[in-house]
Amino acid sequence: MGEEKRQSNPDYLKGRGAQINPSSPWLKNEVVTEFEEGLDEPLIQNDTTQLLPEYPKKIVNKVTSPDIPLPFSMNPYQGCEHGCVYCYARETHQYWGLSAGLDFERKIIVKENAPELLEKVLQNPRWKPQPIMLSGNTDCYQPVERQKQLTRRMLEVLLEYRHPVGIITKNSLVLRDIDLLEPMAKLGLVRVAISVTTMNEDLRRRLEPRTSTGAMRMRTLGELSAAGIPTTIMVAPVIPGLNSHEINDLIKLAAARGVKAAGFTMVRLNGTVADLFVNWVEQNYPDRAAKVLRQVAEIHGGKLGERAFGKRMRGEGTFAEAIRRMFKMAVARHMGERAHVPYNLDAFRRPRKDGQLSLFGED
């Protein structure tokens, strides 16, 4: 849809990725609006972000997927206000009885005790230091982090214990914590990956409306690199017909800012996410919607989504192989032999409650 036509659509929700709110398949009952009048009006008009406090029993989760490079992950937030319409994590919101659509970006579950739970894990004498991914499901630096600061408090715990962590985000807010990341980097404890989807600002505003701009993400990569913090650009996700042609340019821009590594993932539209994306692309790009959807299906064996390990993030077939070759050539051309040093697992220390340190990992 051209910008003029989209602006003339009074039902299009600006600042949101999803334009619909399908019900969770895990709900037996749901609240619906029978009449658009009277007491039902708040159900329609209330599109502000809600924070839902939660106090889980655990925060560090073992990763069972061979597609993920780190063995553990932790997510201080469930749901994400960034509103990326393609986000695979949207499906997880349904387990909470919420929608993968607008609920995912408007109803954010805040795990208030995340820092305390993390410290409890690290205090356990049976815990052996292994890199933990901070996020991996929803963004740990999404807008609510400015207020709640759970991610920052978790980094403070990790620095105190000298424990390794990998961070992935789309938000330049990560620069706020450079005072923690810099000493962690000197100890070999941290890597930061910034996901950059496009430098086309019109596409970004539609596709992932509440993320940092592409230019700001490139600046963030540069500032982190200049501070000695190992950085990676994630070209993610690659969406055929929308941003696949930008792969070389994105890696070139990142390499010029000192970035040492790059990765990519293919878009995968599983379950309800496929419905959201189809609705979105038909509204925003009706002239090429059929082509985009056809090419997405081509890289996933004729389906819009893929759940199988080894295939879901890389795709298969001729078109997927062409994208892989394009990516590898860009990395070789612009990054050469750059590489990150391994995580330092030997710096780990476990402070005692009396303020002393345990050199042998005991309470």
N, C-alpha and C positions, 0 to 999 in steps of 0.2 A: 504494500500500500504506500503510495506517495505520502510525503509528510503532510501535504495539504489535506488529503483525503482522511488521513489518520486523525488529524486535529479536528476534523469536522464530525468525527464519530463520538457522540457524547457518552457512549458506554465504555470507551477505552480508558482504562485506569492508568494514568500517567504515574511514573515512578514505581510501577510494579511490573514484574516480569510475567507471571501468570495472569491471565485475564479471566479465568474461571476457577471455581472452588469445588471440584468433585468430592463427593463424600468418601469417607474411609471405608474400605471393604470390611474392616474389622468391627464396624459399628452395626448393632442390630437395630437401633433407632437413631433418628436424627431430627434436629429442629429445622423446620422449613418455614418460609414466609408464604402464607396463604393469600394475604391481601397487602398491597403496597400502600398502606395507609395506617393512621392511628398508632397503636403500640408497636406495630411491626417496623416502623421507620428506622429505629436505631440498628436493627439487624442489617439494613441495607446501607445506611449512611456511615456507620462506624467502620472506617478503614484505617484507623490509627494502629500503630504497633503496640501489642500488649506483651508485657514481660510476665512469665509464669514461673514463680520460684519452685525449685525442686531440690530435694536433698537425697541424692542416690546413695547407695551403699558402696559403690565402687566407681572409680574413674579411669583406671588403667585397664585396657582391654587387649587381650592377645589377638593378633592379626593372623587369621588362618589362610588368607589369600596369598598364593605365590606371586601374584601380580604387584603386591605392595612390598617395597624394599625393606621396611623396618618391621621388627617383630611385635611391637606394641603401639597402641594409639590411645589418645585421650582427647575428649571433646568437652570443653566447659559449657558449650551451648548446643541446644538442639533446635533446629529451624534456623533460617538465616535471612536477615533483612536485605542482603544484597540482591535477592530476587532473581538470580540467574535462572532463566526459564528451563534450561537443559539439565539442571543439577540432578545427578543420580541420587543424592541424599534425600530428595523430596519424599521418596517412598517410605523412608524410615519414620516420617512424621505420622504416618497412618497407624503405626503401632501404638501411638499415644491417643488414638481416637480422633486425630485431627486430619485435615485435608492436606494432600500433597500440593495443592494449588495455592490459593491466597493465604490459607492458614499457615503454610510453611514459612512465608515471609512476613506475616503479620503477628503470629503468636509464637514468641521465642521462649523456649524453656531454658531457664537460667539455673545451672547447677551450682547453687550458692556455696556448697562446701567442697568444691573441687580442689582448692589448694590444700586443705586439711587432709582430704583423702589421698592426695598424691604424697604428702609427707608421711602418712601412715604406711604407704607401700614402701617407700624408701627406708623407713625405719625398721622394717621387717628384716630380721637377720638372714632370712632365706632368700631375700632379693639379691640378685646379681645384676650389676649394671649392664644394661643393654639399651641401645638407642630407642627412644619413644617418639612417635610422631605426634606433634601437637596440632590437632585437627586431623584432617583426612576425611572427615564426614562433613561437618559444617565449619565455616571460617571462624577461627579463634580471634580474629581482629575485625569482625563485623561491627557495625555502628554501636551496638549496645556495650561493647568493650570499653568505650570511652567513659561510660558511667560505672560499670561494674568492676572493671580492672581485674577480672579473674585470671586472664592470661598473664598479665604482669606479675601477679602474686604467685602463679605457678612457676614462672621463670625465676623468681626470687628463691623459691624452694630449690629448684634445680641447680642454681648457681651455688647456693649454700652447701648442697650435697655434692657438687661437682659432677653432675650426672648429665650424660649426653642426650640431646634432643634435636629433632628435625622439625622445622616449621614450614607450613605452606599456607599462603594467604593471597588474596587479591587486593588487600587494603594497605595503603601507605601508612596507616596508624602504627605499623610495626616499627617505624622510625622513632616513635616515642620511647621505645625500650632499648634504644641503642646503647644506653649506659649499662644495661645488663648483658646485652649480646656481645659487646666488645670484649669484656673480660672472659666471657665464656669461650669466645673464639680463640683467644690467646691460649686457653687451656685445651683447645681441640674438642670442644663439647657441643658445638652448634653448627647447623647449616640452615639457611633460609631459602626457600623456593618461592618465587613470585609467579603466579599464574597470569599470563598475558594472553588474552584471546584475540585482540584486534587493536590496531591503531586508528581505526575508523570510528570516530566519536559518535556519529549517528547510529551506527550498528551497535556500539557498546551501550548507548542509552536505551535502546530497545531491548537488547539481549540480556543485559545484566545491569539494570538501571541504577542500583545504589552502590556500585563498586567505584573504586578510584579510577580515574581516566587512564588510558593506556600510557599517555605521556607521563603521568604521575608515577605509574608503576615502573617505567623505565628509569625515572629519576631516583626512585627508591632503590632499585637494583644498584645504581651507580653509587649512592651514598653508603649503602651497606658494604659494597665492595671496597670503597675507599677507606672504610673503617676497619678493613681486614677481616670482615665476616664472610665466610664462604657462601656464595650465592649461586642459585640455579634459576634459569628461566624455564618455566613449564608452558609450552605452547599447548594450552588445554582449555576446552577441548577443540580439536580440529573438526570443523563442520563443513563438509563438502558444499560448494556453491555459495558459502558465506564468508569464510575466512581462510580456507585452505590455500589460497594463493598468497597469503601473507607470511608463510612459514620462513622463507629465506630472509625477508626484511626484518622480522621480529628477532631472529637469532643474530643477524648483523648488528642491529641496534643494541642488543644486550651485550654482545661481545665488545663493542666499542666502549662500554661502561665497566669493563673489567670482569664480567661474569665468566665463571670458569666451566660451567656445565649447562646442559640443556636436556629437556625431556619433552615428550608429547604424549597425549592420549587422544583417541578418537571419541567422538561423541557417541553415547549409547543411550537410547531412549526406552528404558524398560517400564513396563506396566503403565501406570497413570501418567508418567512423565511423557510418554509418547502422545497421549491425548492433549496434554498441555502444550507441547511443542507444535503439534499439527495445528491447533487452534491459533497459536502465536504466529507461526510462519504464514499461514493463510491470511491473517489480518495485516501483517506488516510487509510481506513480500509476495503478494498474490501472483505477480508476473513470473516468479521463479520457484514458487512453493513446490510444485509438482517435481521439478528437477532436483531440488534440494532433498526432498523426501525419497526420491528414487535413488539418489546417490548414497544417502545414509543407509538405505536398505541394502544397497549393493555391497557395502563393506561389512555387512552383518549377515551374509547368507540369505538375503531376501527379507529380513526382518528389520524393524527399526531399532530393536534392542538385542542385547546379547548378554547372557549371564555366565557363560562358560569361562572358567579360568583360562588364561593364555590367549583368549580371543577377544574378550569383552573390551579391553582397553587398546588393542592394536588393530582389530579388524582382520579381515581376510579377503582374498581375491585380488584381481588386477589393480583396481583403483586404490585399495589399501596399500598394496605393495609400491605403487607409484608415489604415494605420500611418504612412505617410509624412506624410499630412496631420496626424495626431495629433502627430507629432514636430515638424513645422514650426510648428504652432500653439503648442506648449509653449515652443519656443525664442523665438518672437516675444513671447509673453506674459511670460516670465520673464527673458530676456536682452536683449531689445530690439536695440539697435544695437552692442552690445559686439563687439569684434573684436581679434584679435592683430595686432601690427605684423609686417611681413615679416622673415624671417631676415636677419641682417646677414652678407653675404658678403665685406665689405671689410675685416674685422678680421683675416683670416687671416694668419698669419706662420709662417715655417718656420725653426725654430732650427737653427743650424749645430752640428756635432759639437763645435766648440770653445767652445760656449756663446753665441756671437754670433747675431744674427738676420739672416736674409736678407730684405731689404725687397722683393726682386723675385722671390721664389718660386724661387730657385736654390739648389743645394747649395753 
